[in-house]
C-alpha cells in the first residue's frame, strides 16, 4: 500500500528563520511560503533529490501547529507523509483494521493539490502519519 516518503514535516515557531537556515546554512532549494487556511498552516518545502522537508508554521489561533508548538516551543518533527495510489482504498483498509483517521475521515486537499488524510499517532507508534494520493 505505501509508496515512497513524500515529505517529513517539521513544525517551526518562525518560518522565515527556518527557511533561511535551510537555504543559507545548508544550501537547500526552498519553495515560496504557501498559506493553507483549511489546514491552519503556512508551509515551505525544502526540495531534496529523494524527498522533501515541509516546514510548518501556525496560521491562525486554532492551528494544530500552535498547539504542537506550545508543547514543543523550539519546534520539531510533526509528521511523516507517505504516498499511496488510492487514498480511499487505503483509508478503508486502515479503518477496517482499526486505525483511526483524523477529522471526519474524508480526504482534504493538501499542499500539493492532492487528497490527503492523517492517521492517529497512537495507532502508528507515536507518529502522526499523513497519506497523500499520487
C-alpha positions in Angstrom: 0.0 0.0 0.0 2.7 2.5 0.9 4.8 4.2 -1.7 7.7 6.4 -1.1 8.2 9.0 1.6 6.7 12.2 0.2 7.9 14.5 2.9 8.9 14.9 6.6 7.2 17.8 8.3 8.8 19.9 10.9 6.8 22.4 13.0 8.7 25.7 13.4 8.0 28.8 15.5 9.4 31.2 12.9 9.0 30.1 9.2 11.3 32.8 7.8 14.1 31.9 10.2 13.7 28.2 9.5 13.6 28.8 5.7 16.8 30.9 5.9 18.6 28.2 7.9 17.8 25.5 5.3 18.6 27.9 2.4 21.6 29.8 3.7 23.3 27.4 6.1 22.5 24.1 4.3 22.4 25.4 0.8 19.0 23.8 0.1 16.4 24.9 -2.5 13.3 26.1 -0.8 9.8 26.9 -2.1 7.9 30.1 -1.6 5.7 30.2 1.5 2.2 28.9 0.9 -0.8 29.6 3.2 -3.1 26.6 3.7 -6.0 28.1 5.7 -8.0 24.8 5.6 -5.1 23.1 7.5 -4.3 26.1 9.7 -0.7 26.3 8.5 1.8 28.2 6.3 4.3 25.8 4.6 7.6 26.0 2.9 9.1 22.9 1.1 12.8 22.2 1.2 13.4 20.4 -2.1 15.8 17.4 -1.8 16.7 14.9 -4.5 14.8 12.0 -3.0 12.1 13.7 -0.9 11.1 17.0 0.7 11.1 18.5 4.1 8.0 20.5 4.9 8.4 23.4 7.3 5.1 24.3 9.1 4.2 27.5 10.9 0.8 28.1 12.6 -1.7 30.1 10.6 -4.3 31.5 13.0 -5.0 30.8 16.6 -6.8 27.5 16.0 -3.9 25.9 14.2 -3.0 22.4 15.3 0.7 23.5 14.9 0.1 26.2 17.5 -0.9 23.5 20.0 2.2 21.4 19.0 4.5 24.4 19.5 3.0 25.1 22.9 4.3 21.7 24.0 7.5 22.0 21.9 8.4 25.7 21.8 11.6 25.2 19.7 9.6 23.1 17.2 10.3 19.6 16.0 9.2 16.7 13.8 5.4 16.9 13.4 4.6 14.1 10.9 5.7 11.9 8.1 3.9 11.7 4.8 3.8 8.6 2.6 2.4 8.3 -0.9 -0.4 5.9 -1.7 -2.0 5.2 -5.1 -5.6 5.2 -3.9 -6.3 7.2 -0.8 -9.9 6.0 -0.4 -8.9 2.3 -0.6 -6.0 3.0 1.8 -8.4 4.7 4.2 -11.0 2.0 4.1 -8.3 -0.8 4.6 -6.8 1.1 7.6 -10.2 1.7 9.2 -11.2 -1.9 8.7 -8.1 -2.8 10.6 -8.9 -0.5 13.5 -6.8 2.6 12.6 -8.2 6.0 13.4 -8.4 8.6 10.6 -8.4 12.1 12.0 -11.1 14.7 11.2 -14.2 13.5 9.5 -12.4 10.7 7.7 -12.7 12.3 4.3 -9.6 13.4 2.4 -8.8 17.1 2.2 -6.7 18.8 -0.4 -3.1 19.0 0.7 -0.3 21.5 -0.1 0.4 19.7 -3.4 -3.2 19.9 -4.5 -3.7 16.2 -3.9 -6.0 14.4 -1.5 -4.5 13.7 2.0 -5.6 12.1 5.2 -4.0 12.0 8.6 -3.8 8.9 10.9 -3.8 9.0 14.7 -0.3 8.8 16.1 -1.4 6.3 18.9 -2.1 3.8 16.1 1.4 4.3 14.5 4.0 4.1 17.2 3.5 7.7 18.4 4.0 9.2 14.9 1.4 11.3 13.1 1.1 9.8 9.6 -0.2 11.6 6.5 -1.1 9.7 3.4 -1.1 11.5 0.1 -2.6 10.2 -3.1 -0.2 10.3 -6.1 
